[in-house]
Amino acid sequence: MEWDCGAPWYHGPPLKLEFVRRGSTIAQDRELARVFSHKHTIVFISDDGKIKRDGKVAGFL
C-alpha cells in the first residue's frame, strides 16, 4: 500500500481524546481506524477490502 503523507491520518480510540500519544496506531484508511474505536474482539478484512467486525461500543475518530 502506498502512503500519501499529505492526506489525513486517523486514530480510532474508544474515548474522546485531544491528543494522540506518540507510538499510537494510525491509518489513512478512515473505516479501518473507525473499526478500532468499537472495542471489537475480531476484525475481518476480505480480499476486496470490505471490513467486518463484532464491536458494539460507541467510539470516536
N, C-alpha and C positions, 0 to 999 in steps of 0.2 A: 504494500500500500504506500502511496506517495503522500507526504505531508505537505500542506500549504501553510507555512508559518504565518502568513498574513491573514488567514481565515480564523474564525472563532474557535476557541477550545472550550470544552465543557467538563464540569465535575458534577457528579450526581450524589450529593450527600442526603442522608435521611433527615438531617436537621438544617435549619436555615443558618447560613454562615455569611460572614462579611469577608473573610479571607480564607484562602486555601493554603494549608500548611505545605511547606517545601517537601517534595517527595510524594505528594498525593498523586493518585492516578487521575489523569485527564485524557480526554479523547476528542477528536474532531468530529466523531460520529455522535450527533445530538441524541439519537434514540438509544444508542449503547450507553451513554452517560446517564440518561434518564432511568434506564433499567436498574442501574446500580443504586439508585436512590430508594428503591422499593423493598429493601431487605429480603431479597429472594433466597431460595435455597438451591435453585437450579436455573441456569440460563442456557438456551439452545440457540445457536445461530446456524441456519440452514445454508446450503450451498448457494442459494440465490440471495443471501443476505438478510432474510427475514429473521427477526429476533422474537423468541418466545421465552416467557419466564413465569414463575409462580408467585412473585412478590405481590403483596397486598397492602403494604404500609404506604401511606402518602409520603412523597418526597419532594425535593427541590432540585432545580437545575441551575 
